[in-house]
Amino acid sequence: MRGDRLFDYLEWMRLRRLSRLTTGDRMYVLRMAQEGVGKPLHQADVDDLRRWWSEHSRPLAAGTAYNRRSHLRCFFRWAIDEGLTRDDPTRRLPVVRRPRYLPRPIPDEDIAKAFANLTDPRTRACVALGLFAGLRCVEIARLDREDVLDTRRPPVLVVHGKGDKERIVPIGPALLAELRAYELPRRGPVIQREDGRSGHLAPNRVSSLIGQHLHDVGIGQSAHSLRHAYACKALAAGGDIEAVSELLGHSSTATTRSYARWSQDRLSEIVGRVDGVFSALTT
C-alpha cells in the first residue's frame, strides 16, 4: 500500500530488540487494521479506526481485544514520535479492561496420568519442564543445551522469558532425573525439531505436543495448566509471593497473587467454622 510505514515500525521494534513473538503479534494486528481502514494506518483518523474496530472487536474475547487495542496504541505513539501524525485515534476507542482469570492447574490426580505411558522422549521432556519448572511453552522452545547447567551445584536452568528477560530457575531432583533420562543433546535446542533441521521448535508446536498428549490420556486441559500447577504448589509449599514471582518470570507480583487465590486451605477452615456455628443454631 502506498505510504505504508509498517515496515519502518517493524525495524524500530527490532532495534528495540523486542521478541519475535511480540513483533509478530503486533504486525499481524496492524496489517489487519491497515487493510480494514483502507489507507496507510498512520493516516487513519478516529472515524476510520472506530468503524473498523467496531466490527473487528465484536467477536473477540476480552483478553484478545485488550491486547490488540494495546498494539494499536503502541503504533500510534511511535507514529506521533516520528512526526507521521499529530493525534492518537486509539484514545477515543472504547476502553477494554484487562480480564483477570483464575489459574487452572492440572489436578493432583491427573499428574501421574500425564506421565503414564508417555513414551515419546520429546513430549515427556516438555511435560517435565512445564510441570517441574513452570516454564511457558515459548520458554521450553527457546531452551538451549547451554542453558541447562545440570553439573552446577545446585543445578539450574537459564530461562529466556517474555521480552527476552532471563531468569534462573533451580532444577529439582525430579526434573534433573527426567532431563538425564531424555539424553540432552551436546549443543543446540533442548527440544529438537521433528524435521531434523537446525533451529528451535515453534512454541505452538510445544503447546500442541503437550496438549495432544493430555487429551490422549483423558485430561481436558492445556499445556499451560502444568505451569499453573507449579505456581500453586510453590505457594502452597510456603514460597512467598516475591520469590514465586521471580521463579515464574512475572513482571508484577499481582499476577502471582492470582495463584495464591487457588489455595483454599485457609478459606476452607474459615468456612468450616462458620458452618459449625450455623449448624449449632439450626439443630
C-alpha positions as CSV (number, residue, x, y, z in Angstrom):
1,M,0.0,0.0,0.0
2,R,1.3,3.4,-1.0
3,G,2.7,5.3,2.0
4,D,2.8,2.2,4.2
5,R,5.1,2.8,7.2
6,L,4.6,-0.5,8.9
7,F,8.0,-1.8,7.7
8,D,9.6,1.2,9.4
9,Y,7.8,0.4,12.6
10,L,8.9,-3.2,12.4
11,E,12.5,-2.0,12.1
12,W,12.1,0.2,15.1
13,M,10.8,-2.8,17.1
14,R,13.7,-4.9,16.0
15,L,16.1,-2.1,17.1
16,R,14.4,-2.2,20.5
17,R,15.1,-5.9,20.5
18,L,11.5,-6.9,21.1
19,S,10.9,-10.6,20.9
20,R,9.9,-12.2,17.6
21,L,6.7,-13.3,19.2
22,T,5.8,-9.7,20.2
23,T,6.8,-8.2,16.8
24,G,4.8,-10.9,15.0
25,D,1.7,-10.4,17.1
26,R,1.8,-6.6,16.6
27,M,2.4,-6.7,12.9
28,Y,-0.4,-9.2,12.4
29,V,-2.9,-6.8,14.1
30,L,-1.5,-3.7,12.4
31,R,-1.8,-5.2,8.9
32,M,-5.4,-6.3,9.6
33,A,-6.2,-2.7,10.8
34,Q,-4.5,-1.1,7.8
35,E,-6.4,-3.3,5.4
36,G,-9.6,-2.6,7.3
37,V,-9.3,1.2,7.2
38,G,-8.3,1.1,3.6
39,K,-5.4,3.5,3.9
40,P,-1.9,3.7,5.4
41,L,-2.5,3.2,9.1
42,H,-0.8,6.3,10.3
43,Q,-3.2,8.3,8.2
44,A,-6.3,6.8,9.8
45,D,-8.5,9.2,11.8
46,V,-10.8,8.5,14.7
47,D,-13.8,7.6,12.4
48,D,-11.7,5.3,10.3
49,L,-10.5,3.4,13.3
50,R,-13.8,3.3,15.1
51,R,-15.6,1.8,12.0
52,W,-13.0,-0.9,11.7
53,W,-12.7,-1.6,15.4
54,S,-16.5,-1.9,16.0
55,E,-16.7,-4.8,13.5
56,H,-13.3,-6.3,14.3
57,S,-13.5,-6.4,18.1
58,R,-17.1,-7.6,18.5
59,P,-16.4,-11.4,18.3
60,L,-13.1,-11.2,20.3
61,A,-12.6,-12.4,23.8
62,A,-11.9,-9.6,26.3
63,G,-8.2,-10.5,26.7
64,T,-7.6,-10.6,22.9
65,A,-9.4,-7.3,22.4
66,Y,-7.3,-5.7,25.2
67,N,-4.0,-6.9,23.6
68,R,-5.0,-5.8,20.1
69,R,-6.0,-2.3,21.3
70,S,-2.7,-2.1,23.1
71,H,-0.8,-3.0,19.9
72,L,-2.6,-0.2,18.1
73,R,-1.8,2.3,20.8
74,C,1.9,1.4,20.7
75,F,2.0,2.0,16.9
76,F,0.3,5.4,17.1
77,R,2.6,6.5,19.9
78,W,5.5,5.7,17.6
79,A,3.8,7.5,14.7
80,I,3.5,10.6,16.8
81,D,7.1,10.5,17.9
82,E,8.1,10.1,14.2
83,G,6.1,13.1,13.2
84,L,3.8,11.0,11.0
85,T,0.6,12.1,12.8
86,R,-0.4,14.6,15.5
87,D,-3.1,12.5,17.0
88,D,-3.6,9.1,18.6
89,P,-7.1,7.9,17.4
90,T,-6.9,4.9,19.8
91,R,-7.5,7.2,22.7
92,R,-11.1,7.5,21.6
93,L,-11.7,3.8,21.1
94,P,-13.8,2.1,23.8
95,V,-11.6,1.1,26.7
96,V,-11.2,-2.6,27.1
97,R,-10.5,-3.8,30.7
98,R,-7.9,-6.4,31.1
99,P,-9.6,-9.6,32.4
100,R,-8.1,-11.4,35.3
101,Y,-8.6,-15.1,35.1
102,L,-8.2,-17.6,37.9
103,P,-5.5,-20.2,37.2
104,R,-6.5,-23.7,36.1
105,P,-3.8,-26.0,37.5
106,I,-3.8,-29.6,36.4
107,P,-5.4,-31.6,39.3
108,D,-3.2,-33.7,41.5
109,E,-4.9,-36.9,40.4
110,D,-4.1,-36.2,36.8
111,I,-0.4,-35.5,37.3
112,A,0.5,-39.2,37.4
113,K,-1.8,-39.8,34.5
114,A,0.1,-37.2,32.5
115,F,3.3,-39.2,32.8
116,A,1.7,-42.7,32.3
117,N,2.5,-44.3,29.0
118,L,4.4,-41.3,27.9
119,T,7.0,-42.9,25.6
120,D,7.8,-40.0,23.3
121,P,11.0,-38.5,24.8
122,R,10.5,-35.0,23.4
123,T,6.9,-34.8,24.7
124,R,7.9,-36.2,28.1
125,A,10.7,-33.6,28.4
126,C,8.3,-30.8,27.5
127,V,5.8,-32.0,30.1
128,A,8.5,-32.2,32.7
129,L,9.8,-28.7,32.0
130,G,6.3,-27.3,32.3
131,L,5.3,-29.2,35.4
132,F,8.6,-29.3,37.4
133,A,10.0,-25.8,36.4
134,G,6.8,-23.9,35.5
135,L,8.1,-22.9,32.0
136,R,5.9,-21.4,29.4
137,C,5.7,-23.2,26.0
138,V,7.8,-20.4,24.4
139,E,10.4,-20.8,27.1
140,I,10.6,-24.6,26.6
141,A,11.0,-24.0,22.8
142,R,13.8,-21.5,23.4
143,L,15.8,-23.6,25.9
144,D,19.3,-24.5,24.6
145,R,21.7,-27.1,26.0
146,E,24.0,-24.3,27.3
147,D,21.0,-23.1,29.4
148,V,20.8,-26.4,31.3
149,L,23.5,-26.1,34.0
150,D,23.0,-29.6,35.3
151,T,26.5,-30.1,36.6
152,R,26.4,-26.9,38.7
153,R,25.6,-27.2,42.4
154,P,22.8,-26.6,42.7
155,P,21.8,-27.3,39.1
156,V,19.8,-24.5,37.4
157,L,18.1,-23.5,34.2
158,V,18.7,-20.2,32.5
159,V,15.3,-19.3,31.1
160,H,14.6,-16.8,28.3
161,G,11.3,-15.4,29.2
162,K,8.9,-12.7,27.8
163,G,10.7,-9.7,26.4
164,D,13.9,-11.7,26.3
165,K,14.3,-11.3,30.1
166,E,16.5,-14.0,31.5
167,R,15.9,-15.7,34.9
168,I,17.4,-18.5,36.9
169,V,15.1,-21.5,37.9
170,P,16.7,-24.2,40.1
171,I,16.4,-27.8,38.8
172,G,14.8,-30.1,41.4
173,P,15.7,-33.8,41.6
174,A,12.6,-35.0,39.7
175,L,13.4,-32.6,36.7
176,L,17.1,-33.5,36.8
177,A,16.2,-37.2,36.5
178,E,13.8,-36.5,33.6
179,L,16.4,-34.4,31.7
180,R,19.1,-37.0,32.1
181,A,16.8,-39.8,31.0
182,Y,15.9,-37.6,28.0
183,E,19.6,-37.6,27.0
184,L,20.2,-34.0,26.4
185,P,21.9,-33.0,23.1
186,R,25.5,-31.9,23.2
187,R,24.6,-28.5,21.8
188,G,21.7,-26.5,20.3
189,P,18.0,-26.6,21.3
190,V,17.0,-29.0,24.1
191,I,13.8,-29.9,22.2
192,Q,14.8,-30.8,18.7
193,R,12.8,-30.1,15.6
194,E,11.0,-33.1,14.1
195,D,12.2,-32.4,10.6
196,G,15.9,-32.6,11.7
197,R,16.6,-29.0,10.6
198,S,18.5,-26.6,12.8
199,G,16.8,-24.0,15.0
200,H,14.2,-24.0,17.7
201,L,10.8,-25.7,17.7
202,A,7.9,-23.3,17.3
203,P,6.2,-22.5,20.7
204,N,2.8,-23.5,19.3
205,R,4.3,-26.9,18.4
206,V,5.4,-27.4,22.0
207,S,1.9,-26.5,23.1
208,S,0.5,-28.9,20.6
209,L,2.7,-31.8,21.7
210,I,1.7,-31.4,25.4
211,G,-1.9,-30.6,24.7
212,Q,-2.4,-33.6,22.4
213,H,-0.8,-36.0,25.0
214,L,-3.1,-34.6,27.8
215,H,-6.1,-35.1,25.5
216,D,-5.0,-38.6,24.6
217,V,-4.9,-39.7,28.3
218,G,-8.2,-38.1,29.1
219,I,-7.1,-34.8,30.7
220,G,-9.1,-31.9,29.3
221,Q,-6.6,-29.1,30.0
222,S,-4.0,-27.2,28.1
223,A,-0.2,-27.2,28.3
224,H,-0.4,-24.0,30.5
225,S,-2.1,-26.0,33.2
226,L,1.3,-27.5,34.1
227,R,2.7,-24.1,34.8
228,H,-0.3,-23.2,36.8
229,A,0.2,-26.3,38.9
230,Y,3.8,-25.5,39.5
231,A,2.9,-22.0,40.7
232,C,0.1,-23.2,43.0
233,K,2.4,-25.9,44.6
234,A,5.2,-23.4,45.0
235,L,2.9,-21.1,47.0
236,A,1.4,-23.9,49.0
237,A,4.9,-25.1,49.9
238,G,5.5,-21.8,51.7
239,G,7.1,-19.8,48.9
240,D,6.5,-16.0,49.4
241,I,4.9,-14.0,46.6
242,E,8.1,-12.3,45.5
243,A,10.1,-15.5,45.3
244,V,7.5,-17.4,43.3
245,S,7.0,-14.3,41.1
246,E,10.7,-14.5,40.3
247,L,10.6,-18.2,39.6
248,L,7.7,-17.7,37.2
249,G,9.2,-14.6,35.5
250,H,6.2,-12.4,36.2
251,S,6.6,-8.7,35.6
252,S,4.3,-7.9,38.5
253,T,3.5,-9.8,41.8
254,A,-0.2,-9.0,41.1
255,T,-0.1,-11.8,38.5
256,T,1.4,-14.2,41.0
257,R,-1.2,-13.4,43.6
258,S,-3.9,-14.9,41.4
259,Y,-2.3,-18.3,42.0
260,A,-2.4,-17.7,45.8
261,R,-6.2,-17.4,45.4
262,W,-6.3,-21.1,44.3
263,S,-5.1,-22.3,47.7
264,Q,-8.3,-22.7,49.6
265,D,-7.0,-24.2,52.9
266,R,-7.3,-21.0,55.0
267,L,-10.7,-20.1,53.4
268,S,-12.0,-23.7,53.9
269,E,-11.0,-23.5,57.6
270,I,-13.0,-20.3,58.0
271,V,-16.0,-21.7,56.1
272,G,-15.8,-24.8,58.3
273,R,-16.1,-22.7,61.5
274,V,-19.0,-20.6,60.1
275,D,-20.7,-23.9,59.1
276,G,-20.3,-25.2,62.6
277,V,-21.9,-22.0,64.1
278,F,-24.9,-22.3,61.8
279,S,-25.2,-26.0,62.4
280,A,-25.4,-25.4,66.1
281,L,-28.1,-22.8,65.6
282,T,-30.2,-24.9,63.3
283,T,-30.2,-28.3,65.1
